[in-house]
Amino acid sequence: MRPDLRQQDRDLRRRKCGRPLGLALILFAATILPPAAHACTCGQRPLLDQFAAADVVFVGTAQGAFDPHENDDFESGGDPIGYLFCVDLAWKGVVTDTITVWTARSGAACGYRFQPGEDYVVLARTRDGRPSTGMCSGVERLKNALAARYLLPEPVPVKPGATWPAVSRDVLLDFLRFGSSHDNAIAATLLAEEIMVHKPGKPSPARLLTWAAAESARILPQKPTLLL
């Protein structure tokens, strides 16, 4: 019997944002997905291109998940998993403070594993009338979303009092000098791409690691130009 996805979506939406997550829901979300696989391969696509192509873009807190195929005799890694989000900020495609986003069950099928209670920048495309996303869609935890916080425009608050933790160029330079290797590499790439708009062919991210502060102050205008 085909699961009633619309009814299950409505049932999940009845949860109220702002309430503590139930233990059963957290455990369910942690167990419905198999261990992450590494067979998914994503092409290199700029975040702003992903942003432009997405139908739904928002910042929200993952509340929990449900598997409409949990009682099937056979489960496929491509089966859809629904995640409920409480929306804090939105760019497009969101009209309420809750939304259910779908992704593949398995990481091998590029499904994304959202952790209940974590804040995410979510980019999704509409498929079969539902927002669908995955590992190659530009989704990232908000605290790690350095590129999104630097490049994306100011979103619209959905939750009262919610603010966008935008990253300035000065903060990028601090990440470049003092951040983790992951943040360091992202900051170097972002600054290199921006500088190349003004001075094509120079510098490379490797060179930026040593002279980014002086070169950025000398070449770049006061505001980023990548959003133009």
LOTIMI-491204 format. One record per residue: residue number from 1; x, y, z of N, C-alpha, C in turn; residue in three letters. Coordinates in Angstrom, 2 decimals. Layout:
REM residues N
nr/n_x/n_y/n_z/ca_x/ca_y/ca_z/c_x/c_y/c_z/rest
NUM/X/Y/Z/X/Y/Z/X/Y/Z/ALA
...
REM end
This chain:
REM residues 228
nr/n_x/n_y/n_z/ca_x/ca_y/ca_z/c_x/c_y/c_z/rest
1/0.85/-1.20/0.00/0.00/0.00/0.00/0.89/1.25/0.00/MET
2/0.60/2.19/-0.90/1.41/3.39/-1.00/1.18/4.29/0.20/ARG
3/2.25/4.75/0.86/2.07/5.61/2.03/1.45/6.94/1.65/PRO
4/0.61/7.48/2.56/-0.02/8.78/2.34/0.96/9.85/2.79/ASP
5/1.80/10.34/1.86/2.83/11.31/2.22/2.22/12.63/2.66/LEU
6/1.13/13.04/2.02/0.53/14.32/2.40/0.00/14.29/3.82/ARG
7/-0.64/13.17/4.21/-1.17/13.08/5.57/-0.04/13.05/6.58/GLN
8/1.03/12.30/6.29/2.15/12.25/7.22/2.83/13.61/7.32/GLN
9/2.87/14.33/6.21/3.43/15.68/6.24/2.58/16.57/7.14/ASP
10/1.25/16.47/7.03/0.37/17.27/7.88/0.53/16.90/9.34/ARG
11/0.67/15.60/9.61/0.85/15.17/11.00/2.14/15.74/11.59/ASP
12/3.19/15.73/10.82/4.46/16.25/11.32/4.40/17.75/11.52/LEU
13/3.67/18.44/10.67/3.57/19.89/10.77/2.79/20.33/12.02/ARG
14/2.02/19.43/12.63/1.26/19.80/13.81/2.15/20.08/15.02/ARG
15/3.41/19.65/14.96/4.34/20.00/16.02/4.50/21.51/16.07/ARG
16/4.60/22.05/17.27/4.75/23.49/17.43/6.22/23.85/17.58/LYS
17/6.63/24.89/16.85/8.00/25.36/16.98/8.18/26.01/18.34/CYS
18/9.40/25.89/18.86/9.71/26.49/20.14/9.57/25.55/21.31/GLY
19/8.93/24.39/21.11/8.82/23.41/22.17/10.03/22.49/22.17/ARG
20/10.40/21.95/23.34/11.53/21.02/23.36/11.25/19.80/22.49/PRO
21/12.27/19.29/21.87/12.13/18.10/21.04/11.86/16.88/21.92/LEU
22/10.92/16.05/21.50/10.66/14.83/22.23/11.78/13.83/22.04/GLY
23/12.09/13.09/23.09/13.17/12.12/23.01/12.89/11.07/21.96/LEU
24/11.64/10.64/21.86/11.30/9.60/20.88/11.55/10.09/19.47/ALA
25/11.22/11.37/19.21/11.42/11.92/17.88/12.90/12.03/17.56/LEU
26/13.71/12.44/18.54/15.15/12.54/18.32/15.74/11.17/18.04/ILE
27/15.36/10.17/18.82/15.88/8.83/18.61/15.43/8.29/17.26/LEU
28/14.19/8.60/16.87/13.70/8.12/15.58/14.51/8.72/14.45/PHE
29/14.76/10.04/14.54/15.53/10.69/13.48/16.95/10.15/13.42/ALA
30/17.48/9.72/14.53/18.85/9.22/14.56/18.96/7.79/14.05/ALA
31/17.83/7.08/13.98/17.91/5.66/13.62/17.33/5.33/12.26/THR
32/16.56/6.25/11.65/15.93/5.89/10.37/16.94/5.85/9.24/ILE
33/18.04/6.57/9.36/19.00/6.60/8.28/20.16/5.67/8.56/LEU
34/20.66/4.98/7.55/21.83/4.13/7.72/23.07/4.98/7.88/PRO
35/24.20/4.38/8.29/25.43/5.16/8.40/25.76/5.86/7.10/PRO
36/26.34/7.06/7.21/26.64/7.85/6.02/27.58/7.09/5.08/ALA
37/27.26/7.15/3.80/28.10/6.51/2.79/28.85/7.59/2.02/ALA
38/29.80/7.17/1.20/30.65/8.12/0.52/30.59/7.95/-1.00/HIS
39/29.51/7.34/-1.50/29.41/7.11/-2.93/28.85/8.32/-3.66/ALA
40/28.30/9.31/-2.93/27.74/10.50/-3.56/28.87/11.42/-4.01/CYS
41/28.83/11.82/-5.26/29.84/12.73/-5.80/29.15/13.99/-6.30/THR
42/29.57/15.13/-5.78/28.98/16.41/-6.15/29.94/17.18/-7.05/CYS
43/29.42/17.78/-8.09/30.24/18.64/-8.92/30.48/19.98/-8.24/GLY
44/31.49/20.69/-8.69/31.80/21.99/-8.14/30.85/23.03/-8.72/GLN
45/29.95/23.54/-7.89/29.00/24.54/-8.35/28.98/25.69/-7.36/ARG
46/29.20/26.94/-7.81/29.23/28.08/-6.89/27.95/28.20/-6.08/PRO
47/28.09/28.63/-4.84/26.94/28.76/-3.97/25.89/29.71/-4.53/LEU
48/26.32/30.80/-5.13/25.35/31.74/-5.67/24.56/31.15/-6.83/LEU
49/25.16/30.25/-7.60/24.42/29.55/-8.65/23.39/28.61/-8.03/ASP
50/23.78/27.91/-6.96/22.84/27.04/-6.26/21.69/27.84/-5.66/GLN
51/22.02/29.00/-5.12/21.01/29.87/-4.53/20.01/30.33/-5.59/PHE
52/20.52/30.72/-6.75/19.65/31.19/-7.83/18.75/30.07/-8.36/ALA
53/19.27/28.85/-8.38/18.51/27.72/-8.94/17.51/27.13/-7.95/ALA
54/17.71/27.39/-6.66/16.85/26.79/-5.63/15.46/27.45/-5.65/ALA
55/14.45/26.64/-5.35/13.09/27.15/-5.22/12.76/27.56/-3.79/ASP
56/13.45/26.93/-2.85/13.21/27.17/-1.43/14.56/27.38/-0.75/VAL
57/14.71/28.50/-0.04/15.94/28.77/0.70/15.57/29.39/2.04/VAL
58/16.08/28.82/3.12/15.75/29.33/4.44/16.79/28.90/5.47/PHE
59/16.72/29.52/6.64/17.47/29.08/7.82/16.45/28.53/8.80/VAL
60/16.68/27.32/9.28/15.73/26.73/10.21/16.36/25.68/11.10/GLY
61/15.62/25.29/12.11/16.06/24.28/13.07/15.38/22.96/12.76/THR
62/16.17/21.91/12.57/15.60/20.58/12.30/14.90/20.07/13.56/ALA
63/13.66/19.65/13.40/12.86/19.18/14.54/12.78/17.67/14.64/GLN
64/12.79/17.01/13.54/12.64/15.56/13.54/12.35/15.06/12.14/GLY
65/12.15/13.77/12.02/11.98/13.18/10.70/11.02/12.01/10.76/ALA
66/10.50/11.65/9.60/9.71/10.42/9.52/10.00/9.74/8.20/PHE
67/9.82/8.45/8.20/10.11/7.61/7.04/8.81/7.00/6.55/ASP
68/8.25/7.48/5.45/6.98/6.93/4.97/7.08/5.50/4.46/PRO
69/8.31/4.99/4.33/8.49/3.63/3.82/9.00/2.67/4.90/HIS
70/8.88/3.06/6.17/9.47/2.26/7.23/8.85/0.87/7.35/GLU
71/7.62/0.70/6.90/6.97/-0.60/7.01/7.01/-1.40/5.70/ASN
72/7.72/-0.88/4.71/7.83/-1.60/3.45/8.71/-2.84/3.61/ASP
73/8.43/-3.86/2.81/9.25/-5.07/2.85/10.65/-4.80/2.30/ASP
74/10.73/-3.86/1.38/12.03/-3.54/0.79/12.26/-2.04/0.87/PHE
75/13.43/-1.66/1.36/13.77/-0.24/1.48/14.89/0.10/0.51/GLU
76/14.75/1.23/-0.14/15.76/1.69/-1.09/16.47/2.91/-0.53/SER
77/17.75/3.03/-0.87/18.50/4.20/-0.42/17.97/5.50/-1.00/GLY
78/17.22/5.40/-2.09/16.65/6.59/-2.70/15.27/6.96/-2.17/GLY
79/14.72/6.16/-1.24/13.42/6.47/-0.65/13.46/7.83/0.04/ASP
80/12.37/8.60/-0.02/12.37/9.92/0.61/12.19/9.87/2.12/PRO
81/12.93/10.72/2.80/12.79/10.94/4.23/12.33/12.38/4.42/ILE
82/11.32/12.60/5.24/10.82/13.95/5.48/11.35/14.52/6.78/GLY
83/11.88/15.73/6.73/12.36/16.43/7.92/11.55/17.69/8.14/TYR
84/11.06/17.86/9.36/10.35/19.08/9.72/11.33/20.12/10.22/LEU
85/11.17/21.36/9.75/11.98/22.48/10.20/11.10/23.58/10.75/PHE
86/11.57/24.19/11.82/11.01/25.46/12.26/11.86/26.56/11.61/CYS
87/11.21/27.44/10.87/11.91/28.42/10.04/12.17/29.69/10.84/VAL
88/13.43/30.14/10.82/13.81/31.39/11.47/13.91/32.54/10.46/ASP
89/14.55/32.27/9.34/14.80/33.28/8.31/14.53/32.66/6.94/LEU
90/14.10/33.48/5.99/13.79/32.92/4.67/14.18/33.89/3.57/ALA
91/14.61/33.31/2.45/14.88/34.07/1.23/13.75/33.88/0.22/TRP
92/13.33/32.62/0.03/12.28/32.38/-0.96/11.65/31.01/-0.73/LYS
93/10.39/30.91/-1.20/9.70/29.62/-1.19/9.11/29.20/0.14/GLY
94/9.15/30.06/1.16/8.63/29.71/2.49/7.52/30.69/2.85/VAL
95/6.35/30.16/3.22/5.21/31.02/3.55/4.71/30.82/4.97/VAL
96/5.25/29.82/5.68/4.85/29.57/7.07/6.10/29.38/7.92/THR
97/5.91/29.27/9.23/7.06/29.11/10.12/7.50/27.65/10.26/ASP
98/6.84/26.74/9.56/7.27/25.35/9.52/7.28/24.87/8.07/THR
99/8.18/23.96/7.77/8.25/23.40/6.43/8.85/22.01/6.52/ILE
100/8.38/21.11/5.69/8.95/19.77/5.61/9.79/19.68/4.34/THR
101/11.03/19.27/4.52/11.97/19.14/3.41/12.31/17.66/3.26/VAL
102/12.42/17.21/2.01/12.63/15.80/1.73/14.04/15.56/1.20/TRP
103/14.58/14.42/1.56/15.90/14.03/1.08/15.95/12.52/0.97/THR
104/16.92/12.01/0.22/17.04/10.56/0.07/17.47/9.92/1.39/ALA
105/17.04/8.68/1.60/17.36/7.97/2.82/18.86/7.79/3.01/ARG
106/19.58/7.48/1.94/20.98/7.09/2.04/21.91/8.19/1.57/SER
107/23.07/8.28/2.23/24.11/9.19/1.77/24.65/8.78/0.42/GLY
108/24.60/7.50/0.10/25.05/7.04/-1.21/24.18/7.61/-2.32/ALA
109/22.92/7.94/-1.99/22.01/8.56/-2.95/21.99/10.07/-2.75/ALA
110/23.01/10.59/-2.08/23.17/12.03/-1.82/22.14/12.57/-0.84/CYS
111/21.56/11.70/-0.01/20.66/12.17/1.03/21.43/12.88/2.13/GLY
112/20.83/13.94/2.69/21.48/14.72/3.75/20.92/14.30/5.11/TYR
113/21.80/14.13/6.07/21.41/13.72/7.41/21.29/14.93/8.32/ARG
114/20.09/15.41/8.52/19.86/16.54/9.41/19.78/16.05/10.85/PHE
115/20.40/16.78/11.75/20.40/16.42/13.17/19.38/17.28/13.90/GLN
116/18.43/16.67/14.60/17.42/17.44/15.34/18.07/18.42/16.32/PRO
117/17.55/19.63/16.35/18.08/20.65/17.24/19.15/21.52/16.62/GLY
118/19.66/21.14/15.44/20.70/21.92/14.78/20.09/22.92/13.79/GLU
119/20.74/24.07/13.66/20.30/25.10/12.71/21.02/24.90/11.38/ASP
120/20.28/25.05/10.28/20.83/24.81/8.95/20.45/25.94/7.99/TYR
121/21.33/26.17/7.02/20.96/26.92/5.82/20.53/25.86/4.80/VAL
122/19.28/25.89/4.39/18.71/24.85/3.53/18.37/25.44/2.17/VAL
123/18.88/24.79/1.12/18.53/25.13/-0.25/17.86/23.90/-0.85/LEU
124/16.70/24.08/-1.45/15.94/22.94/-1.97/15.29/23.29/-3.31/ALA
125/15.10/22.25/-4.12/14.34/22.37/-5.36/13.00/21.68/-5.18/ARG
126/11.98/22.15/-5.87/10.66/21.54/-5.79/10.57/20.37/-6.75/THR
127/10.31/19.19/-6.19/10.13/17.98/-7.01/8.84/17.30/-6.57/ARG
128/7.98/17.02/-7.52/6.67/16.42/-7.22/5.90/17.24/-6.19/ASP
129/6.07/18.56/-6.26/5.33/19.43/-5.37/5.90/19.57/-3.98/GLY
130/7.09/18.98/-3.73/7.67/19.02/-2.38/9.10/19.54/-2.43/ARG
131/9.53/20.32/-1.43/10.93/20.77/-1.38/11.85/19.57/-1.15/PRO
132/12.81/19.39/-2.04/13.75/18.27/-1.93/15.17/18.80/-1.97/SER
133/16.02/18.19/-1.14/17.40/18.65/-1.05/18.33/17.46/-0.89/THR
134/19.62/17.74/-0.76/20.59/16.67/-0.61/21.98/17.22/-0.38/GLY
135/22.95/16.34/-0.39/24.32/16.72/-0.08/24.92/17.66/-1.11/MET
136/24.38/17.67/-2.33/24.95/18.49/-3.40/24.17/19.79/-3.62/CYS
137/23.27/20.11/-2.71/22.38/21.27/-2.91/22.87/22.54/-2.25/SER
138/23.97/22.49/-1.52/24.46/23.67/-0.82/24.01/23.76/0.62/GLY
139/23.38/22.70/1.15/22.93/22.69/2.54/24.13/22.63/3.48/VAL
140/24.04/23.37/4.58/25.12/23.33/5.56/24.61/23.80/6.91/GLU
141/25.23/23.30/7.98/24.89/23.81/9.30/25.22/25.29/9.35/ARG
142/24.34/26.06/9.98/24.49/27.51/10.00/25.85/27.92/10.57/LEU
143/26.27/27.27/11.62/27.53/27.67/12.25/28.73/27.42/11.35/LYS
144/28.60/26.52/10.38/29.69/26.22/9.45/29.52/26.88/8.09/ASN
145/28.41/27.58/7.90/28.06/28.09/6.56/28.75/29.43/6.31/ALA
146/30.06/29.41/6.27/30.84/30.64/6.11/30.56/31.30/4.77/LEU
147/30.52/30.52/3.69/30.28/31.09/2.37/28.89/31.72/2.29/ALA
148/27.87/31.03/2.80/26.51/31.56/2.77/26.41/32.85/3.57/ALA
149/27.04/32.89/4.71/26.95/34.06/5.58/27.73/35.25/5.02/ARG
150/28.62/35.01/4.10/29.37/36.09/3.45/28.72/36.54/2.15/TYR
151/28.20/35.60/1.38/27.74/35.90/0.02/26.25/36.20/-0.10/LEU
152/25.42/35.55/0.70/23.98/35.68/0.49/23.45/37.00/1.02/LEU
153/22.42/37.52/0.37/21.82/38.78/0.84/21.07/38.56/2.16/PRO
154/20.65/39.66/2.74/19.93/39.60/4.02/18.59/38.90/3.82/GLU
155/18.29/37.87/4.62/16.99/37.19/4.50/15.90/37.93/5.27/PRO
156/14.68/37.47/5.10/13.52/38.04/5.80/13.27/37.24/7.07/VAL
157/13.15/37.91/8.23/12.84/37.17/9.46/11.45/36.54/9.41/PRO
158/11.37/35.29/9.78/10.09/34.59/9.92/9.77/34.43/11.40/VAL
159/10.76/34.07/12.17/10.63/33.99/13.62/10.93/35.36/14.22/LYS
160/10.05/35.90/15.05/10.30/37.23/15.64/11.65/37.28/16.36/PRO
161/12.42/38.30/16.04/13.71/38.48/16.69/14.86/37.74/16.05/GLY
162/14.59/36.92/15.04/15.66/36.16/14.39/16.55/37.10/13.58/ALA
163/17.86/36.88/13.65/18.81/37.72/12.91/19.75/36.84/12.10/THR
164/20.23/37.41/11.01/21.15/36.72/10.10/22.58/37.00/10.53/TRP
165/23.36/35.95/10.89/24.74/36.16/11.34/25.70/36.36/10.18/PRO
166/25.54/37.49/9.49/26.36/37.76/8.31/27.84/37.86/8.69/ALA
167/28.69/37.49/7.76/30.13/37.54/7.95/30.71/38.66/7.09/VAL
168/31.46/39.56/7.70/32.09/40.66/6.97/33.45/40.22/6.43/SER
169/34.04/41.07/5.60/35.36/40.74/5.07/36.41/40.68/6.19/ARG
170/36.27/41.56/7.17/37.22/41.54/8.30/37.15/40.21/9.04/ASP
171/35.92/39.69/9.20/35.77/38.39/9.86/36.40/37.30/9.00/VAL
172/36.23/37.39/7.67/36.86/36.42/6.78/38.38/36.42/6.95/LEU
173/38.94/37.61/7.06/40.38/37.71/7.24/40.81/37.09/8.56/LEU
174/39.98/37.25/9.60/40.29/36.61/10.88/40.25/35.08/10.74/ASP
175/39.24/34.58/10.01/39.18/33.14/9.78/40.41/32.68/9.00/PHE
176/40.84/33.50/8.09/42.01/33.16/7.28/43.26/33.05/8.14/LEU
177/43.38/33.94/9.10/44.58/33.97/9.92/44.51/33.02/11.11/ARG
178/43.32/32.89/11.72/43.24/32.18/12.99/42.25/31.02/13.00/PHE
179/41.51/30.79/11.91/40.47/29.77/11.91/41.02/28.37/11.73/GLY
180/40.10/27.41/11.77/40.46/26.03/11.52/40.89/25.87/10.07/SER
181/41.49/24.74/9.73/41.93/24.52/8.36/40.76/24.57/7.39/SER
182/39.58/24.07/7.82/38.39/24.10/6.96/37.95/25.54/6.70/HIS
183/37.80/26.33/7.78/37.39/27.72/7.63/38.46/28.52/6.89/ASP
184/39.70/28.19/7.16/40.82/28.87/6.51/40.74/28.71/5.00/ASN
185/40.48/27.50/4.55/40.41/27.22/3.11/39.23/27.92/2.47/ALA
186/38.07/27.92/3.14/36.89/28.59/2.58/37.12/30.09/2.49/ILE
187/37.67/30.67/3.56/37.94/32.11/3.56/38.91/32.48/2.45/ALA
188/39.95/31.68/2.27/40.93/31.95/1.22/40.30/31.89/-0.15/ALA
189/39.44/30.91/-0.38/38.79/30.77/-1.67/37.85/31.94/-1.95/THR
190/37.05/32.34/-0.95/36.13/33.45/-1.13/36.87/34.75/-1.44/LEU
191/37.93/35.01/-0.70/38.69/36.23/-0.93/39.41/36.20/-2.27/LEU
192/39.93/35.03/-2.62/40.61/34.91/-3.91/39.65/35.17/-5.06/ALA
193/38.45/34.60/-4.99/37.47/34.81/-6.05/37.08/36.27/-6.14/GLU
194/36.93/36.93/-4.99/36.52/38.33/-5.01/37.63/39.21/-5.57/GLU
195/38.86/38.95/-5.17/39.98/39.75/-5.67/40.13/39.56/-7.17/ILE
196/39.91/38.36/-7.66/40.07/38.09/-9.09/39.07/38.86/-9.93/MET
197/37.93/39.28/-9.33/36.99/40.13/-10.05/37.65/41.45/-10.41/VAL
198/38.51/41.94/-9.51/39.15/43.23/-9.70/40.52/43.10/-10.37/HIS
199/41.16/41.96/-10.16/42.52/41.79/-10.67/42.64/40.36/-11.19/LYS
200/42.12/40.07/-12.39/42.06/38.70/-12.91/43.41/38.00/-12.89/PRO
201/43.37/36.73/-12.51/44.56/35.90/-12.53/45.40/35.96/-11.28/GLY
202/44.98/36.76/-10.31/45.79/36.91/-9.11/44.89/37.31/-7.97/LYS
203/45.06/36.76/-6.78/46.04/35.76/-6.39/45.41/34.38/-6.32/PRO
204/46.19/33.38/-6.09/45.69/32.04/-5.85/45.37/31.91/-4.36/SER
205/44.49/30.96/-3.99/44.21/30.77/-2.57/45.47/30.50/-1.76/PRO
206/46.44/29.80/-2.33/47.67/29.51/-1.60/48.41/30.80/-1.25/ALA
207/48.52/31.71/-2.22/49.20/32.98/-1.95/48.41/33.83/-0.95/ARG
208/47.08/33.72/-1.02/46.26/34.51/-0.11/46.57/34.19/1.34/LEU
209/46.98/32.98/1.60/47.26/32.58/2.98/48.35/33.44/3.60/LEU
210/49.22/33.99/2.81/50.35/34.74/3.36/50.17/36.25/3.28/THR
211/49.41/36.75/2.28/49.31/38.21/2.16/47.89/38.71/1.95/TRP
212/46.91/37.95/2.41/45.51/38.32/2.18/45.14/39.67/2.79/ALA
213/45.55/39.91/4.01/45.12/41.13/4.69/45.56/42.38/3.94/ALA
214/46.84/42.48/3.60/47.35/43.66/2.91/46.77/43.78/1.51/ALA
215/46.73/42.66/0.79/46.24/42.70/-0.59/44.75/43.00/-0.65/GLU
216/43.99/42.44/0.28/42.54/42.69/0.30/42.26/44.16/0.58/SER
217/42.96/44.72/1.56/42.75/46.13/1.90/43.13/47.04/0.74/ALA
218/44.12/46.64/-0.04/44.60/47.49/-1.14/43.71/47.41/-2.37/ARG
219/43.21/46.19/-2.68/42.51/45.98/-3.95/41.00/46.10/-3.83/ILE
220/40.43/45.57/-2.77/38.99/45.42/-2.71/38.29/46.71/-2.30/LEU
221/37.08/46.95/-2.82/36.27/48.06/-2.34/35.71/47.72/-0.97/PRO
222/34.90/48.60/-0.45/34.42/48.39/0.91/33.40/47.27/1.02/GLN
223/32.68/46.96/-0.06/31.64/45.93/0.00/31.91/44.87/-1.06/LYS
224/31.48/43.62/-0.79/31.67/42.55/-1.77/30.93/42.88/-3.08/PRO
225/31.45/42.39/-4.19/30.83/42.63/-5.50/30.23/41.37/-6.09/THR
226/30.38/40.24/-5.42/29.93/38.98/-6.02/28.41/38.89/-6.11/LEU
227/27.69/39.76/-5.38/26.24/39.71/-5.42/25.67/40.56/-6.54/LEU
228/26.51/41.31/-7.24/26.02/42.19/-8.31/25.55/41.38/-9.50/LEU
REM end
